[in-house]
Amino acid sequence: MITPVSWSAAFMFVVFGAAKLHAADQASAALQAIRLPAGSVRPLAVGEVLTGLGMLVWAGSAAWLLGCTAYLALAGISFSMRRADLPSCGCLGRAPMQPSAIHTVTCVGFAVLSLTAARSGVASVPSVAHADAAAAAVACFMAVAIVVMVIVVLIELPRTFGNPSTVTADAEGGAA
């Protein structure tokens, strides 16, 4: 059962990287706000897509460890963006996704998931498809469904409940 869940970590890279390649303006602004070069968005997005594809197609320990490392880096970037109180991180191109603690925790969770996949030897999509095409299709569908749910959580929870750093600051009577 770990296969579709692990594949969701890889699909996240592909979806988020492709979104940034399509519309990099918000991600560029967010990176500038935390003092990273705005011009690094497209190379980072290509890296995300290639990392995700490597995790799906080759699925060796090295690919999953690279994914783990990338997710930890993204958790750090997400944390920095949250502290900057940005309206959007640009992770999904133009979709309004405010950096929040949920975002950072999600990145750490996918890093742990990628490390688990590296240690357990999760099969690649082609190897599963070669053995059982129907099982591969179901696993891909489940992985994509997880990605959609994570995206909804990342967009809607901060919008619905407010950015936790802002809520805490308001309760204490100061700025975040």
C-alpha positions as CSV (number, residue, x, y, z in Angstrom):
1,M,0.0,0.0,0.0
2,I,3.0,2.3,0.3
3,T,3.4,2.5,-3.5
4,P,0.5,4.9,-4.3
5,V,1.2,7.0,-1.3
6,S,4.9,7.2,-2.2
7,W,4.1,7.9,-5.8
8,S,2.0,10.9,-4.6
9,A,5.2,12.5,-3.4
10,A,6.7,12.2,-6.9
11,F,3.5,13.4,-8.6
12,M,3.6,16.5,-6.3
13,F,6.9,17.4,-7.7
14,V,5.7,17.0,-11.3
15,V,2.5,19.0,-10.7
16,F,4.1,21.8,-8.7
17,G,7.1,22.1,-10.9
18,A,4.9,22.2,-14.1
19,A,2.7,24.9,-12.5
20,K,5.8,27.1,-11.8
21,L,7.1,26.6,-15.3
22,H,3.7,27.7,-16.7
23,A,3.4,30.8,-14.4
24,A,6.5,31.7,-12.5
25,D,5.7,35.3,-11.5
26,Q,4.3,34.6,-8.0
27,A,7.1,32.2,-7.2
28,S,9.7,34.7,-8.4
29,A,8.2,37.4,-6.1
30,A,8.1,35.0,-3.2
31,L,11.7,34.0,-3.7
32,Q,12.7,37.6,-3.9
33,A,10.9,38.3,-0.6
34,I,13.1,35.8,1.2
35,R,16.2,37.0,-0.6
36,L,16.7,34.2,-3.1
37,P,17.2,35.0,-6.8
38,A,13.9,35.4,-8.7
39,G,15.6,33.9,-11.7
40,S,16.0,30.6,-10.0
41,V,12.3,29.7,-10.3
42,R,12.5,28.1,-13.7
43,P,15.6,26.0,-13.0
44,L,14.1,24.9,-9.7
45,A,10.8,24.0,-11.4
46,V,12.6,21.9,-14.0
47,G,14.5,20.2,-11.1
48,E,11.2,19.5,-9.4
49,V,9.7,17.9,-12.5
50,L,12.8,15.8,-13.2
51,T,13.0,14.7,-9.6
52,G,9.4,13.6,-9.6
53,L,9.8,11.8,-12.9
54,G,13.0,10.1,-11.6
55,M,11.1,8.9,-8.5
56,L,8.3,7.5,-10.7
57,V,10.3,6.0,-13.5
58,W,13.5,4.8,-11.9
59,A,12.3,4.6,-8.3
60,G,15.8,3.6,-7.0
61,S,16.9,4.6,-3.5
62,A,19.0,7.5,-5.0
63,A,15.9,9.0,-6.7
64,W,13.9,8.8,-3.5
65,L,16.8,10.2,-1.4
66,L,17.0,13.1,-3.8
67,G,13.3,13.6,-3.4
68,C,13.7,13.5,0.4
69,T,16.5,16.1,0.3
70,A,14.5,18.4,-2.1
71,Y,11.4,18.2,0.2
72,L,13.5,19.2,3.2
73,A,14.9,22.2,1.2
74,L,11.4,23.1,0.2
75,A,10.3,22.9,3.9
76,G,13.0,25.4,4.7
77,I,11.9,27.7,1.9
78,S,8.3,27.3,3.0
79,F,9.1,28.2,6.6
80,S,11.0,31.3,5.4
81,M,8.1,32.4,3.2
82,R,5.6,31.8,6.1
83,R,7.8,34.1,8.3
84,A,7.7,36.7,5.6
85,D,3.8,36.6,5.7
86,L,3.5,36.4,1.9
87,P,0.1,36.3,0.2
88,S,1.2,33.4,-2.0
89,C,4.3,31.2,-2.3
90,G,3.8,30.6,-6.0
91,C,4.1,26.8,-5.6
92,L,1.1,26.3,-7.9
93,G,1.8,29.1,-10.4
94,R,-1.0,31.6,-10.1
95,A,-3.2,29.6,-7.7
96,P,-3.4,31.5,-4.4
97,M,-1.5,29.4,-1.9
98,Q,-0.5,31.3,1.2
99,P,2.6,29.9,2.9
100,S,1.5,28.4,6.2
101,A,2.7,25.9,8.9
102,I,0.6,23.3,7.0
103,H,2.7,23.9,4.0
104,T,5.9,23.3,5.9
105,V,4.6,20.3,7.7
106,T,3.4,18.8,4.4
107,C,6.9,19.2,2.9
108,V,8.5,17.5,5.9
109,G,5.9,14.7,5.7
110,F,6.7,14.1,2.0
111,A,10.4,14.1,2.9
112,V,9.8,11.4,5.5
113,L,7.6,9.5,3.0
114,S,10.4,9.7,0.4
115,L,12.9,8.4,2.9
116,T,10.6,5.6,3.7
117,A,10.2,4.8,0.0
118,A,14.0,4.8,-0.4
119,R,14.4,2.3,2.5
120,S,11.6,0.0,1.5
121,G,12.3,-0.1,-2.2
122,V,9.1,1.2,-3.7
123,A,8.6,-0.1,-7.3
124,S,8.6,2.2,-10.3
125,V,5.5,2.9,-12.3
126,P,6.9,1.0,-15.4
127,S,7.8,-2.1,-13.3
128,V,4.4,-2.2,-11.7
129,A,2.7,-1.6,-15.1
130,H,4.8,-4.4,-16.6
131,A,3.7,-6.8,-13.9
132,D,0.0,-5.7,-13.7
133,A,-1.2,-2.8,-15.8
134,A,-4.5,-2.5,-13.9
135,A,-2.7,-2.3,-10.5
136,A,-0.5,0.4,-11.9
137,A,-3.5,2.4,-13.1
138,V,-5.2,2.1,-9.8
139,A,-2.1,3.1,-7.9
140,C,-1.6,6.1,-10.2
141,F,-5.2,7.1,-9.7
142,M,-4.8,6.9,-5.9
143,A,-1.6,8.9,-6.0
144,V,-3.2,11.6,-8.1
145,A,-6.2,11.7,-5.7
146,I,-3.8,12.2,-2.8
147,V,-2.1,15.1,-4.7
148,V,-5.5,16.7,-5.3
149,M,-6.5,16.4,-1.6
150,V,-3.1,17.8,-0.5
151,I,-3.5,20.8,-2.9
152,V,-7.0,21.5,-1.5
153,V,-5.7,21.3,2.0
154,L,-2.8,23.6,1.2
155,I,-5.0,26.2,-0.4
156,E,-8.2,26.0,1.6
157,L,-7.1,25.5,5.3
158,P,-5.1,28.7,5.5
159,R,-7.8,30.6,3.6
160,T,-10.5,29.2,5.9
161,F,-8.7,29.4,9.2
162,G,-6.2,32.1,8.5
163,N,-2.4,31.8,8.6
164,P,-1.6,30.3,12.0
165,S,1.3,32.8,12.5
166,T,-1.1,35.7,11.9
167,V,-3.8,34.2,14.2
168,T,-1.2,33.8,17.0
169,A,0.1,37.3,16.5
170,D,-3.4,38.7,16.6
171,A,-4.2,36.8,19.8
172,E,-1.0,38.2,21.4
173,G,-1.8,41.8,20.1
174,G,1.2,42.1,17.8
175,A,2.5,41.3,14.3
176,A,3.8,38.0,13.3
